[in-house]
Amino acid sequence: MSHPEVGERLASIKHVVLVLSGKGGVGKSSCTVQLALSLASQGRKVGVLDIDLCGPSIPRMLGLDGQQIHQATAGWKRLACMSIGFLLPDKNASVVWRGPKKNAMIKQFLTDVYWGDLDYLLIDTPPGTSDEHLAVVEYLQEWSPDGAVIITTPQAVALTDVKKEINFCHKVGLPVLGLIENMSGFVCPHCSECTNVFSTGGGEGLAGHMEIPFLGRAPIDPNLVMLLERPSKRLLSIVETYERCELSKIFKGICERLDEAL
Amino acid sequence: MSELNGQIPDNANEHCPGPDSEQAGKAEGICATQARGPDPDIPIVTERLQGIKHKILVLSGKGGVGKSTFTAQLGFALATDEDTDVGVVDIDICGPSIPRIMGCKDEEIHGAADGWTPVYVQDNLAVMSIGFMLPSEEEPVIWRGPKKNGLIKQFLKDVEWGSLDYLLFDTPPGTSDEHLSVVVTTPQEVSLQDVRKEIDFCRKARVPVLGVVENMSGFVCPGCHGESKIFYPTTGGAKAMCEELGIPLLGSIPLDPRIGKACDFGTSFTDTVPDSPATKAYLDIISKIKSLVN
């Protein structure tokens, strides 16, 4: 099936990157947000599309909870975002939809959102390899997205699911741009000892084994949660606040390696 | 029958005899013009599960909060009593984790005359997972909704559990309304946001919520024993959410790196690390669940 209207709408976007993981709760949304903030702080124009229809987290993380439709400007830097979260009547309402309705919503996101000129459109996805993933891959097929960034945590239980996700990309012909190992260790704020809460190194090992680029390893940083979850405490724009977070250095490196892959 | 097919609406149910048939309105099939009745397989599922005293769903709107870990550890801990028979079902099709966490990932399912026999990891602890049926651990399962539902239903229909005291579902919500559920969350608002949706779903689907478990709640450094909030409860955590929604908080389980290790090696955490504060939290929660269902 051909979807020329998607191509038309996305013609002004340079790179489309999907953020995927077979496992839930490994930090897809927080990595998507950090990639976006990091790219935006380098002066790129970035869009974030959240296609997690049952559990949209992006609005909360960008401090946009409760907004209806949105466009955020941070000085001359530009960061735009679209999520089903903006369309729900209240934050507790559940979205109990089956496949076809999900597909229609995703198509609408790809055809009806006016992004304007963007350097990057980052697409945050729900965990797994199901309706939402097939829909977005199918609709984007003609436009041929640049590829996918895979997020994992280091423990074996997560790696098994992520391996499946990488094989999903191979099957549907989506290039894998690289892998990020998230939640890799936690530095105790009291004694600075690093504990590998979910072990460490598993993601890098998997990237080597599957022959995909390893983009980097990010530790658990409770400051990120504070930063993303307390928009009211922020005096600076979210991009500037993030620049002061330790993790921003790591994501700067990850973005550089991502640029190389593109 | 064939000449009648033209008269049958496209959206009619299977076995619909069509409006011109003598059987119209009398046949077993349910006509599309009527409200769709319940799935005809539900009685079979109910019969299959009738020897089970308590069916508990472990739910969460959010991924990666520890549903499978909690389900597995709850299973192991309930089964420490030799007289309690426990079953664990994993119907996560895209990422079945239970076989690894319960140390039986290389097992295969055996078909018996009565259906599929689950894998026994202990005499009184049976496990059934979609993972046992997938061709390879590495192959993705790229299925859309309807195909998934078909497999889940087959799973409920065809597994021969025998009589059990507890059947724990590590799963999205099931087909019947007689289940009880335990909702797992982590403390930060991003997670609670999704969990509130799940509780809203439970209410819509009339699944009673036994209570909420807050997982990954705080972390005690093994070096200096200082406590940190890794996933900071910016909005008061599960406690505030439970108060707001009028649901019991069953307990909070701190992060312990040894839990992840136990899961990777498929062992019972409460058995292998009896001195951990997390073990105490697990056992407290389990005794609360026991007293709530009995």
Interface residues (C-beta under 8 A of the other chain):
Chain A: G22 K23 G24 G25 V26 S29 S30 C54 G55 S57 R60 M61 K91 N92 A93 S94 V95 V96 R98 G99 P126 P127 G128 T129 S130 D131 H133 L134 T153 Q155 A156 V157 A158 T160 D161 K163 K164 E165 N167 F168 K171 V172 F186 C188 P189 H190 C191 E193 T195 N196 V197 F198 S199 I220 P222 V225 M226 L228 E229 R230
Chain B: G61 K62 G63 G64 V65 S68 C94 G95 S97 R100 I101 E137 E138 E139 P140 V141 I142 W143 R144 G145 P146 K148 T186 Q188 E189 V190 S191 Q193 D194 R196 K197 E198 I199 D200 F201 K204 F219 C221 P222 G223 C224 G226 S228 K229 I230 F231 Y232 T234 T235 L255 P257 G260 K261 C263 D264
